């Protein structure tokens, strides 16, 4: 009788539905390119709404709405600095996930060709005359 060799990888733990819901909610928030961009910018430096709006090229009300959602989920927090409200990342685990996905040194994702652009060079054959 042959002995069965076990895999060297540990078995995945069973996760509670609440834990999965919590993680799915956090990732759903980051499914928005704007919120992902805001998180990336806040990882580099704390900022107010005006600074984020300038760097994302979005309106201040739009950035403010995205920040409110991120804050409600506990991914960012704010503090008062004089008359300004300054935002910073408040979830180290999600910060690590964003860095892992977006850091250019990780080269996780390669730029994709536009859907409307051909995946191959245009034909350069000369027409016969």
C-alpha positions in Angstrom: 0.0 0.0 0.0 1.4 3.4 -1.0 1.5 6.2 1.5 -0.2 9.4 0.4 2.1 12.5 0.4 0.3 15.5 1.8 0.6 18.9 0.1 3.1 21.3 1.7 0.5 24.1 1.5 -1.6 24.5 4.7 -5.4 24.1 4.4 -7.3 27.3 4.2 -9.3 28.1 7.3 -13.0 28.3 7.1 -14.1 32.0 7.3 -17.2 33.2 8.9 -19.8 34.9 6.6 -19.5 38.2 8.6 -15.7 38.3 7.9 -16.3 37.6 4.2 -19.0 40.3 4.0 -16.6 42.8 5.7 -13.8 42.1 3.2 -16.2 42.2 0.2 -17.5 45.6 1.4 -13.9 47.0 1.7 -13.0 45.7 -1.8 -16.2 47.0 -3.3 -15.3 50.5 -2.0 -12.0 50.2 -3.7 -13.5 49.0 -7.0 -14.1 52.7 -7.8 -11.0 54.0 -9.7 -11.5 57.4 -8.0 -11.5 55.9 -4.4 -8.5 53.7 -5.3 -6.7 56.8 -6.6 -7.5 58.7 -3.4 -6.3 55.9 -1.2 -3.0 55.8 -3.3 -2.5 59.5 -2.9 -3.2 59.4 0.8 -0.6 56.7 1.2 2.0 59.1 -0.1 0.9 62.1 2.0 -2.0 63.4 4.1 -4.1 65.9 2.2 -7.2 68.1 2.3 -10.1 67.8 -0.2 -8.7 70.6 -2.4 -5.3 69.0 -2.7 -6.9 65.6 -3.6 -9.3 67.3 -6.1 -6.3 69.0 -7.8 -4.3 65.8 -8.1 -7.2 63.6 -9.2 -8.6 66.3 -11.6 -12.0 65.9 -10.0 -14.3 68.4 -8.4 -14.1 69.1 -4.7 -17.7 67.9 -4.1 -17.0 64.6 -5.9 -13.8 64.0 -3.9 -15.6 64.9 -0.7 -18.3 62.3 -1.4 -15.7 59.6 -2.0 -13.8 60.6 1.1 -17.1 60.3 3.1 -17.6 56.8 1.9 -14.0 55.8 2.7 -14.3 57.4 6.1 -17.6 55.7 6.9 -15.9 52.3 6.1 -13.0 53.1 8.4 -10.4 53.2 5.6 -9.5 56.8 6.1 -9.9 59.3 8.9 -9.6 63.0 9.2 -8.2 65.6 11.6 -8.7 69.3 11.8 -5.6 71.4 11.0 -6.7 75.0 11.6 -9.6 75.6 9.2 -8.7 72.6 7.0 -9.9 69.0 7.3 -6.9 66.7 6.6 -7.4 63.1 5.5 -5.1 60.1 6.0 -5.3 56.4 5.6 -6.5 54.6 8.8 -6.5 51.0 7.8 -3.0 49.5 7.6 -4.2 46.2 6.0 -6.1 47.9 3.2 -3.1 50.3 2.8 -0.9 47.3 2.2 -3.4 45.8 -0.3 -3.5 49.1 -2.2 0.3 49.3 -2.3 0.6 45.7 -3.4 -1.8 46.3 -6.3 -0.6 49.7 -7.5 3.0 50.1 -6.6 4.9 50.4 -10.0 7.8 48.5 -8.5 5.6 45.5 -8.0 4.6 45.5 -11.7 1.4 43.6 -10.8 -0.6 44.8 -13.7 0.5 45.6 -17.2 -1.2 48.3 -19.2 -3.9 46.9 -21.5 -4.5 48.0 -25.1 -7.6 49.9 -25.6 -10.6 47.8 -26.7 -11.0 50.0 -29.8 -7.3 49.7 -30.8 -6.2 46.7 -32.9 -4.2 44.1 -31.0 -1.8 44.0 -34.0 -0.1 46.5 -36.2 -2.0 47.9 -39.2 -1.1 46.2 -42.5 1.5 48.1 -44.5 1.2 46.1 -47.7 1.4 48.2 -50.9 -1.5 47.9 -53.3 -0.6 46.5 -56.7 -1.0 48.8 -59.6 
